[in-house]
Amino acid sequence: MNSLPDTPMPNDAPELENFFDDARGLIAGIRRVSIAGLKWSILSEATMPKFGRTIQEAKEAVLSFQVINESTIVETEDGYPLVVFIKNGLSKCFPKASTERLQVKVETSIKKLTATYKPKVPSKGDDRHREGRKEEMQNWATKGLPWGLYHFAFWYEQGHQHKKEPGLSVDIRKANASSSVLVKAFLEAQAPIAQAIGMWFLAIDPDTWARYNELYQRLANEGKLGVIHQSSRGCYVAMALLINTAVNPHRDPGDVTKGWVTTNCWGQFEGGMPAFGGLDMLFQQKPMDLMFARSALIEHWVTPITSGERFCQTHFVKKDIMDKLIPKFFCDYCDTKSVYHRNIQGHLRNIVRDPTKLNADGAHDIAEIMRKNRWGADGTVARTGVTTKPRQQKTRSSVTKAKVTKTKTRRGKA
């Protein structure tokens, strides 16, 4: 499961094709910091509040935070990574000359984009900008500089989760002809970034990378990613491009719960540092630095930008997209085929009926994977099969009764 697609795309950087082995070695050599008292088994299963501190509380908190300016892996007490900060992570992927050209190309494409296709102002309901939104907008307007964000994503549009099918974000769909050209130019310019992030992701967490990459490849093969699909090594189907915006303390419960979000930034600036509550850490992230973080589990924010301009790419996948389209578990015993949630009971029952598909220990591989991932109290795996709560299906008669009741109600109101 943990292998790269065979054929690179035109925007993929040839020099990155053999970088994976180097990335694994570099990850192994990064210093590790363990957070005492913080256990993965509790953190990953707990229901986390969406909102964290106020802006004022965050300003006071960072004064005592440890400032990190070197490659660091922050782990739980029991050894699960929460943040992977790779100083000059992108620079390590390319020769120096290529790195400089890449930075100029991406920053130029962003400035052209913001000059013509203005970034949208975060809505009042955006949790990441619930405080200080108006003041920040006025501050950047006074400087004559752009402020806001774009979403280049495949997802359920915010506020439209009821729709049956996800699709491309508004910033892609509603761009006019000239703006569409600029969006495409930016996405093409940053294709080597997506490629490099995929390589690092595979080295950091190959099992989770496999799910992300399968989602990406499936949607790309079905033609659903549109201009988002610029690298065959990609693994994220959504990106937020933040233009000079700070971010309020929050968690992202809509992201894949045990997954990763990756950020990289551009520009010449001071401030704008990612902060993590609970870890009491502040990271000096600059252009070419990469950061992988558990955005759904850890409170985080970005401090105000005190000078210059900061453009931040945030790469992510929404949980509802992943859970609907891609399985959580891979069956390595059955020709490495994926097992979808809706098929998992039948899959395991078939295995039990056919003893030749049991491994040497008398159990199916996926059962152990499911136990390790705490599949759920109502989905226990046993040698004889699986027990789950039966899905309640609406019968034809119940649907008909509901329609009749609704019709009568309407007539009564009329």
N, C-alpha and C positions, 0 to 999 in steps of 0.2 A: 504493500500500500504506500510505503514511504519512498516514492521515487518521482523524479521530475518528468513532465511530459517530454516526448521525444523531439518535437520540432519547435525551435524558437521562432518568434515573430520578427519582422523587419526592425522593430524598435528595440528589441532586446540587445543588450551589449554583449558582443562575443567574448570579451575578456572575463565575463562573469560566469560562463558556462562551467568552469572548473573550480568555482569559488567555494562550493559546499564543504569540501574536506577542510579547507582553510578555516571556514566559519566554525566548524565543530571544534577544531583545535583552539581557536581564539576563545570560544565560549568556555571551554574547560579551564582556561587560564585566568578567567575573570574572578576577582575577589568576591567573596560571598559574605553577606551580613544577615544574621538570623535575628528575628524579632522575638524576644522572650515573651512567653505567655500567649502568643498568637498561633493557634493551631488551625491547619487547613480543614480538618474534619468538622470543626465548629464554624469557621468562617464561610466555607463553601455551601453549607446547608442552612445557615441562619437567614432569616428575612431581614434584609438591610433597609434602613430608612433611605428614601430617595434624596432628601435634603440633608445638608450637613450644617456647618457653622454659617453665621452671617458674615458679611464682608468684613465688618469691624473685628469680629472674633478671629477671622482668618488672618487679618493684618497683625493682630497681637500674637497669634500662635507662631507665625513664621519667624518671629524674632528669636525664638529659642530652638528652631529646627536645625538639624544638622544639614550643612550644605555639601552636596555631593558634586564633584567635578572630575570624577574618574569612572571608568567602566566598573559597574557594580551590579551584582544580582542580589536582590533583597528577598529573603525567604521567610516562610513561617518557621515556627519552632521545630516542626516535624519535617522540614526540608522541601516544602513546595514553593516554587518561585512565584512572587507577586509582582515584582518590577524587575525588568532587565534593561539596564541603561548601558548603551554601548557608545563610548566616546569615540567620535570620528568613525562611527560605524559605516557610513557611506564611503568615506575616504579610503577605508581598508579594502573596498571592493574594486576600485578603479585606479589606474595610474594617475599621478598628480595632474598631468595635463588634461586628462579626460575629466577629472573631478572639477577642475576650474571651468572647463567648457560647459559641463553639465549645470553647474551652479548659475552661470551667466544665462544659459538658455532657459532654465526654469524660471528664474527671477524675471527675466525679460518677458516671458510669456504671461506671467502673473500680472505684471504692470500693464501690459497691453490689454489684458482681459478686464482689469478693474477700470481702465480709462474709458472703455466703451460699454461694457456690460457691467453695470454697477452691482456690487454685492448687495444682497438683500439685508435689511435691518432685522435682527432677531425679533421675533414676535414677543408681545408682553407675556405670553404663556410659556416662553422658553425658559425652562428651569435653570439653564446654565447662565442666563442673563437676567435673573429675576430682580437683582439689586444693581443700582448704579447704571442701568442701561441708558437712560436719558442723558445723564451727565457725561458718560463716556462718548456717546454719539456727538454731543455738542463740542466736546474737547477736540475730537478729530476733525470735525467740520471747521472749527476755528483754524486748525493747522492747514486746512485745504487738502487733507489726505483721506483716502477711502477708509471706510470702516464697515464691517459686516461679515457675511459669510456666504458661501455657496455650498450646495450639496450635490455631488455627482454620485448618484447612488441607484442601486436596484433594491427596492424596498416597498413596503406598504406606506404610502404617503401619510404623514402625520395627520391624525384626525380622520383617516379613511381606512382604518384597519378592517372595517366591515366588508370591504370589497373582496371579491373572491380571488382575484389575481393581483400579485404585486407588479410593479413596473418601474420604469425609469423616473427619476425625480423631476420636479417641475423645472429646476434650473437647467436641465438638459432638454426637456420636452418643449418648453415655451421660449427658448432662445430663438431670436430671429436669425435670418440667414448669416448676417455678418458676425453676430455673437456666437453662433454655432461653430463658425470657423475658428474663433478664438478659443472656445472651450476645447475643441478638438486639438488645437495647437498646444494648449497647456497639457492635456492628457497625454499627448504624444511625447512632449518634452520630458514628462516625469515617468515615462515607461521604464527606463532603467532603474528608477527608484523602486517601483513596484516589483521589478525583477529582483533587486537586491534584498528588499524586505522579505520576499518569498524565500530566498536562500537562508537568511538569518532565522526566519521563523522555523524552517525545516530543521535547522541545527539546534534551536532552543527547545522545541516541543514537537517532535515528529508526529505523534499521534493526533494532536489537535490540528496541526498543519494539514494532515491528510483529509480531515473533514472540511476545512476551509477550502482547500484546493479542489476537492471533489465538487463542492458547490460551485466554485468559480468555473471549472472546466465544463460542468454540465450546462450552466447557463450560457457560457460562451458558445458551446456546440449547438445549443438551441437558438442562437442568435438573439438572445434577450439582453445582453449587456451593451449592445450598441457601441458608442464611442468609449465606454469604460474599458472595453477589452483592447488593451494596447500591449500586453505582455503575456506570453504563454506561461510564464512563471508566476503570474499573479495569484493571490489567494484572498484578497479582500474585494467584495463587490460594492462597497460604499466608501465614500471619502467626503469629509467636510474640509473645506479650505477656508480657514479663518483669517480674515484680513484685519490686523491690528486690534484684535479683540482679546480682552482678558476674559476669564471664565470664573463664575461663582462656584463655591464648594458644592459638590454634588456627587452622586453615583449615577451610573447608567444602567438601570435595571432592564432596559430594552435590549441591551447588548447580550451576546452569548454569555451565559452566567459563568462558566468555567473557561471562557475563551480569553482572547487577547485583543487589545487595541494598540495600534502602533502609531507613533507620531514622529514627524521630522519637521524642521522649520527652516525658513529662509530669511534673508535680510540682515541688516546691520542694526542692532538694537541693544538696549539695556533693559533689565527687568524681564517680564514675560517668562518667569520660571515656573515649571510644573511643581506643585506641592502636593504632598500626600499626608492626610490626617491619619492617625493610627500608626503610621510609620514615623511620624515626626521628621520628615525629610524634605528637602528642597533641592531640586536638580538644576544645575546650570547647563541647560540644553541650548546649544548653539547650532548653526547650520552644519550639516554633515553628521550630527549626533542622532542616534536612533534610540527610541524608548518603547519598550513593550510593557504594557501594564494591564492588570485585571480591573478594567474600568467598572464592571458591574458590582464588584465586591468592595473596592477601596474608595473612600472619600478622597476626591482630588479637585484641584482647581489650578488656575494659572494666574500668577500675580500681575498687577498692572505693568504696562510697558512704559518705562520712564523716559526713554529717548529712542529716536530712530523708528524704523518700521519693522514689524514682525509678521511673517506669513507662515501659517502653520497648517500642515497637512495631517489630518487625523483619519486613519484607515480603520474601518470597523465592519462588522456584520451584525445585523439585527437578529435577535433570538428567534422571532417568529418565522423569518425566512429560513434559517438553518433548520429549525425543528420540523418545519413542514416539508422541506425538500431533501434533507440529508439525514441519515441515521446517526444516532449517537454511538453505535457500536459496530465494529467490523468483525466479520467472521473469518478469521485467518485460516480456519480449517477447511472451509468450503471454497476453494479456488479464489480466496481473497475477495469474494463478493460481499457487497454491503448488504446489511440487513436493516430494512426500514422499520420504524416503529409499528406501522400498521401490519407488518408481516411477521413480527418477531415471535408471536405465539405459535403460529403455524410452522415457522421455520424450526423452532426448537422441538415441537411435537414430532415433526418429520425425522429429526435427528434421532430422537429417542426410539422411534419405530425401526430405525435402521442401525443396528449395532455396529456396522462397519464404519459408520461415521463418528463413532466415539473415539477419543484418543486413548493413549496407553493407560491413562489413569482412570478410564471408565467414565469420563465426563466430556462434554463438548467444550471447546476452547472459549466460546462466547460466554458460557456460564460464569467462568472465572472473571472475565472482563466485566461482566455486569455486576458481579459481587464487589469487585474493586471500586467500581464507580457508583456504588450505592444506588442501584436502579430504582429503588423505591419500596416503601413498606407494603404496597399492594401489588408488587410484582416480583415475588420471591421465586428464585430458580431452584428446581430440584431435579434429581436424576429422572424422575418419572414425568416431568413436564413443567408447566408454568401455571401459576394461579394469578389471576388479575381480576379487577373489578370489571364485570361485563359492561359493555357500552350500551347505554339506553338508546334505542332507536325509536323514532316516531312511527307509529303504525299509520296506515292509510286512513283508518277510521278516526284516529285522534287528530290528524291533520284536517280532515273534513269538518270535524266538530269545531275545531278552532276557527276555521274560515266562516262557518255558519254563525258562531258567536260574535265574530268581528263584524259581520254584515248586519246582524240584528242591532248591535251597539250603534253602528253608524246611522241606521234607520231611526233608532230611538232619538238620537241627537238631532236628526233632521226634523 
